Amino acid sequence: MVMMQTAVLGTLRRDVINAVGIDRARSLFYRTGWSQGQRYAELVRKRFRQDDLTAALAAGPRLHTMEGFVKVSTKRFEFDIKRGHYHGEFHWHDSTEAVEHMRAFGVSDCPTCWMQVGAPAGFTTALLGQPVIFREVECMGQGAERCVVIGRNAAAWGNEVPELELFAPATVKPRNQPWNPATEPPQNREGTTPHAIIGKTAGIERARRLVERVAGYAEPVLFLGEPGTGKEFFARRLHELSSVANGPFVTVNCDAYAGDHADRPMFGEGGAMERAKGGTLFLNDVSSLPKPIQSQLAATLGAETKTSAAVRVVSACSGRLRDFVESGAFRADLYFRLSLLPIVIPPLRDRRDDVPMLIDHFLHRHSKAHGKPLRGISVDARDLLLRYDFPGNVRELSNMIERGVIYSEPGGDLEISHIFTGIEQMPEFVEVLHASGRIVRRSTAGGARTSFGSRTFDEMEEETYRAALLAADGNVSAAARALGLSRAKLDYRLAKLGIARRT
């Protein structure tokens, strides 16, 4: 999400209306709001169980208010998914769309909150699995004290429902076909690509684009990243996209060559280089190669022979390979040959927005592999995973989800006790995981640890800050030092949680 001043949005809205006319502008903003609501629904689906549809629908007005366009008050809210019935009435206060429309055009003769009407329509339709249309019956843009919005299932509006043609026409079914309410939670279906890269954060998007960009070339590629970030996975994806995708993919664990290992030849007859002809040779942990093999590899890559041209060399290193060069442990000429096309894979702690997507991916994958259908993952377990730093990166997340699948009961949810075993490096406000699966927080004054049972993490976090302030006699700086936080960070958390502070 991005922050934008309402005046800038108002200017954009005015220019669009002047450019294409009010009717077309209304349609464009309606559809923008619809898309916005659909994304709200996608977010809420991950936070609420399928049988808790009331809570999921109730989250919509709160999200709408948090976004800042309007302040929503719910006046009426009822639904019956079996009968296809929905009816909601909401009051909107301080609508920025209405204010900006009046600023540009004065009082309107029609409702003006077009994008904001589209958002709840898209949200509710996505959750209920049937078209729900919202209409603004009173609007500040028309001079009303506040905006009044009514939402109903499409059939309840009668025969004239032009919004069905506006709201995502490719998604909404024709009116002469019945809508089937969703009865099962959405499934995360794996695509047909064996090594599809999952994620949308900037670092992972950059790595993906670079893989796609260099795949058509034969030059060496060097993947850099911490252990567990998926360097071999990226290498296999590179191989699938390359011109030698039908050839072999040969993996060499370079630390296996340490010492005298004549039974693991890299060169000569039956060696890894020969077995990789017409395909890709992947040198994993390339910094571990002994100096003699480094010399042979440098000579092979430097020679313009059919043998070297027939093999694409891809390598990976968990540290900074340049550091090994500077220490004399790795040949400089080989480093410069292997690092022609470097690609950095970010650690999982730097791509937290990808964690929910990866959780769903691994949950589906491991549930299928172990033949154990599961309903999903509990809110508490998901929250703790989102706070976890994953020193083992994506590999550790996959292992934790697989562990949870194995430990859990069929048809149930993954809980904290299924995923966390007490051996993990827990978040800063958590000391240990009790054998019963309960979280135990740090003691701030040397006393006994306190078990929080089924309390939420927000409650535990707030309790931790209050205890630290109490132990420090209200001194925020002292409390921050005791918690291992900066003063600024603790100030921010106290303000967010509404905790009074003295100094």
N, C-alpha and C positions, 0 to 999 in steps of 0.2 A: 504494500500500500504506500501511497505517497500523500503528503500534506499539500493542500492547495488553498490559497486564500479564496474566500467566497466571492470576492469582487472579481478575481480572475475567472472563476467559473461563470459568473454573471456575464462577463465580457465575451467569453466563448459562446455562451448561450445566445446572447444578443446577435453576435456575428453569424451564427448558424441560422437563426431565424431570418435575418436580413438576406442571407445568401440563398436559402432554399425555400423560404416561405414557412408560415407557421404550421401548416398541416404536415408537411414533410419533417419539419423539425420535431414536432410532437411525436411522430412515429419513431424517429431516430432515438430520442431520449427515452421513450417507452421501452424500446428494445435494449438500450443500454442498462436501464434499471432491471429489466428481466434477467439479463446476463449476470448482473450484480447479485440478484436474489438467488440464482442458481448456485453461485459460488458460496453464498452464505450457507445454503442447504448442504453442500458438499462438506463444508467445515463442521456443521452441526452433526451430520451423520457419524462423524468420527468420534464425537463426544458423548453421544447418548445411545443407549441400547434401543434396538428396534421396537421393543415392547413399551418403551417410554416415549411414545409419540407426543403426548401432551407436553412434556418438558421440552422436547425438541422444537415443537411449534412455538412454545412460549419464549424460547430463546430468540426468535426472530425480532420482536420489538426491542429487546435489549441490545441486540447487535445494531439495529437501525439507529437507536439513540446514541450508542457509543461512536458510531461513525460521524455524527455531528451535523447531519443535514436537518434533522428534526428531533424534537423531544416527544416520544410516543407515550400516550396514556391508553391502556386497554380498557374499553368500556363493556365489551361483550365478546365472548369467545367460546364457540361450541363446534363440535364436529362429530360425525359418525361415519367412519371410513367404509363400513359395510353398506350403508345406504347411499354413499357418495355425497354426504351432506356436510357443508361447511358454512358457518356464518360468523363473521367477526366485525366488530365496530371499534374504530380507533380514532382518538383525537390527536392531532399533530400540532405542536406549539413551536413557534419560531422557525417556520420552514424557510431555509435559505433560498430555495428555488423561488418561492413566492416573493420574498423580499427583493431578490435580484431581478425578477421579472417586472415588478412594479417600478424599480429604480430605472429600468431601461425603457419601459413602455407605458407606465402608469397602471391604473386599475384596469383589470382585464374583464371581458365579458364571458370568460370560460375558465375552468380550473387550470392552474398553471404548474402543479407539482407532478410533471409527467414522469420524470425518472424515478421519483420516490413512490409513485403508484405502481410502476413496473417492478420494483424490487420485491415487495411482499407477494406480488402475484407469482413471480418466478420462484421465490422461496417456498411458498405454500404448495404450489403445484408440484415442485420437485419432491417434497416430503410426502404428500398425500398420493402421488401417482395419478392424479386426475386434474383437469384444468380448473383453477380457481382464479377468478377475475376480481380485481379491486378497482373501485371507482371513487373518485373524490366528489362528494355531494356538497361540501362547503369548502371554500378556499380563501386563505388570506389574500391571495392575489386578486380576488374579487371584492375585497373589502371586509371579509368576515373576520371575526375575532380570532378564530383558529380554524384549522383545516379538519374536516370530518371525512373519514374514509371508511367505506363499507366493502367487505370482501365476502363473496359468495361463490359456491360452485357454479360453473358456467351455465348449467341447465336452469338454475334458479333465476337467472337474468332474463330468461325468455328466449325468443328466436333471434333477436338482434344482439349478437355479441361480436362486434367488429374487432375486439381486442384479440380474438383467436387468430386473426390474420396478421396481427402485428407482433404478438409475442412469439418469437422463435418458431416461425411457420414450419421449419424442418423438424421441430421437436414435438409440437402439439399435433395430436391426431385429428383427422377430420371429424366434424361434429356428428356424422352419422355412424361413427364407430364407437362402441362403448369403451370406457376407460376401466382398466383392471387395477384395483388397488394393489400396491406392493405388499407382499406377504412375507418376504424373506429379506434379510439384510443384503445390501449390494455386495457382490463378490468381486474380489480383486483377481481378475483373470490375466494370467501371464500372456504376453504377446507371443508371436511366432518367432521372434528374434531370440536366439539362444542366450546371447550375452548383451541384452539391451541395458544401457546405462540408465539407472534410475536416479532422478534428482532434477531440481530446477534452480538451485542456488547458483550464484554467479561463478564460483570456483569450479563447480562440476560441469556447468554449461560450457565454460571455456575449455576444459579438458576434453569434453565430448566433441566440440567443434574442431579442436586441433586434431583429434584422432581421425575424424572424417576428412579433414583437409589433407593430411599426410598419407592416408591409406593407399592412395594410388601410386605412391613413389616407392622405390626400392631401397632408399637410403636408410641407415640405422636410426632407430628411435630409442630414446632413453626415458623411462618412466621413473619419476622421483616421488617419494611419499613415505610416510611412516608405515611400520608394519601393520598389516590388516586393512589398508586403505583400498585394496583391490587392484594392485598393479598387474598381476597375472590376468585378472578378469579383463582389464583394459587391453592388455596385449592380445588376448583371444578375440576381443571385439575388433581390434585393428586387423588381425589376420582375416576375420570374416569379411571385412570390407575391402581387403586388398585384392590385387590381381592374382595372387597365389592362394586364394581361399580354398581351392580344391586340393591343394597340396598338404603335406604333413605339418603339424604344429608340434615341435619337439621342445620340451622343457628341460633345462639343465639347471640343477641346484648347484651353484658354483662352490658353495662351502664343502661339497662332497669331494672336491679335488684337492682339498688340503692334505698334505702328506703324500704318501706314495699310494696312488690308486690306479694301478695299471689296468684294472678291470673296468674302468670307466673312461675310455678314451674319448677325446673330443675330436681328434683329427685322425685321418687314416681310414682304413677299411673298417666299416662297422661303427665308426665314431659318430658323435652327435651331428657334426657338420655334414657328414655324408647322408645320414638318415633324414636330415632336414632339407635335402635338395628338392627344389621345386616348391618349397614352402617357407616356413618361418622357424628360426632358431631363437628360443627365448632364454636368455641368460638371467636367471633369477639370483639376486644378491650378488651382482657382478663384482662388487668390491672384494669379495672373498677369493677371487681367482689367484692362485699362486703365480709368482713372477714368470716362471718358464712358460706357463700356458698363456699368460698375458702376451709374452713375446710372440708366440706362435699365432695367436689371434690377431695381433697387430699386423704381422706380416701377411696373414691371409687376407685381411680386409684391405691392406695396401696394395695387394697384387691384383692387377686387372685380368683376372682369369674367369673362365666360364664357371668354375666351381664357386668362386666367391659371388659372382653375379647371380647364380642360381639360388642363392640362399639369402633371405632377408634376416638380418640380425636385429633383434629387439632385446633390450636389456632393462634391468630394474635395479634400483638401489634405494635402501631405506634411509641412508644418511646423505650428507653432502659429499658426492663423489670427488669434488674438488679438494675437500679436506684430506682425502686419502692420497691425492696427487701431491699436495703440499708436504705431507708427511713422508713421502717416498714410498708408500705402500702400493701405489698404483701408477702405472706408466702414463706419462702425460700424453704421448702420441696416441695411445689407445683411448684415453679419455676423450680427446678431441674428435676421434673418429666415431666413437659410440654416441657422443652427445650432440651430433649434428642437429637432431630434431628432439629437443627435450620437452617433456610434458609433465607438469606438476599435478599430482592428485591431492586435493586438500584433505586434512583429517576430518573425521566426522564431527568433532566439536566445533569446527568452523562452518559447518553446513547443517545447522540444527533444523532449519526449515524442511530439510529432506527426511528427517527422522520419522515423522508420521507416515510418509509414503513408503519408506523402507520397512517400517513395522508391519504395515499391511501386506507388503510384498512377501516378506519372510514368513508371516503367519499363514498366508495362503500356500506358499511353497512347502513349508514343513508339515502343515496339516495334511496336505495331499500326499507327501512322501511317506508319512507315517500312518496314513489311513485313519486319521482321527479328526472328524469334523468338529469344529469349535464355533461358538457364537461370536466370539470376538475377544477383545482385551478390556479389562476393567479400566475405569477412569483413573483410579489411583495408580495402577501399574503404568498406564500410559504417561501420567504426569511425572512419575519418578524417572521413567526412561528419558523424558524430555529434559530433565534436569541433570542427567548423568553425563559425565564427560567422555566416556568410552575410550579409555587408554588403548584398548585393542581395536578401536575403529569399527569398520563395517563388519569385519569378521567376528568381533565380539558381540555385536548386536545380533547377527545371525545365530550365533551359538546360544545367546540368552533366549531368543524366541524359540529356537528348537528345544532347548531345555524345558521351557514353559509348556510347549506342546506335549512333550513326553510326560511331564509331571501332572498335567491337568487332567480333569475328567472329561470324557467325550460329551460334546454338546454344551459344555460350560464356557466360562470365561477364563482367560489367563489372568491370574492374580499376582500380586507382588511376591508372595511366597513361592510361586512356581518359577519366577524369573530370577529373583535375587536370592542368593544362597548365603550371603554373609562374607564371601571371599572378595567381593567387589570393592573398589575404592569409591565409597559412597559420597553423595553431595555434602557440602560443607556443614549443613545444619543437621546431618544425620551421623550418629556415631557407629551404630551397628544395626544389623537386622536380627531381631530376636528369632529363636528357633521356631516360634509359633507363626512367624511371618509378619510380626508387628515391627514398626519402626521405633528405634530408641534414639532420642536426640542427645547431643552433647550436654554434659553438665557444665554450667558456666561458673559455678562457685565451688567446685570440688566436691559437691554432694553426690548423692546417689543419682543414677540415671533414671530418667522418667519414661515409662512406656506410654505411648499415646493410643494404643489399640487401633480402633477404626477411624480416628479423627483425620480430618483432611490435612493435606500438606500446608495449605495456607494457614490453618489454625496452628500447626506445629511451628511454622516459621514465625508467626506473630508471637507465639508464646516464648520462642527463643529470644526474640528481640526484647520483649518485655522483661524477661529474666536477666538479660545482660544489662539493661538499663537499671534495673533494681540493684543488681550487684555493684554497679558503678555509681550508685547514688545519683542517678539521673544524668551523669556526664556522658554525652554522646561520643565524644572522642575516645574516652576510656572504654566505653562499650564496644566501639568499632575495633579498637586494638584487641580486645578480648575475643572478638568474633573472627579476627583475621581479615576484616574488611577495611576499605578506605572510609574516611569520614563522609565523603560525598556519596558513596554508595549506600551507606547506612541511612543518611539523611533522606535519600530518594525512597528507600524501602519503607522508612517510617512514615513519610508523607503519603505514600501510596496506600499503606494499610491504615492510615488515620490514627497513628499512635502519637500521643503528645510527647514532646521532648523539651527538656528544660534548658540545656546548654549544648 
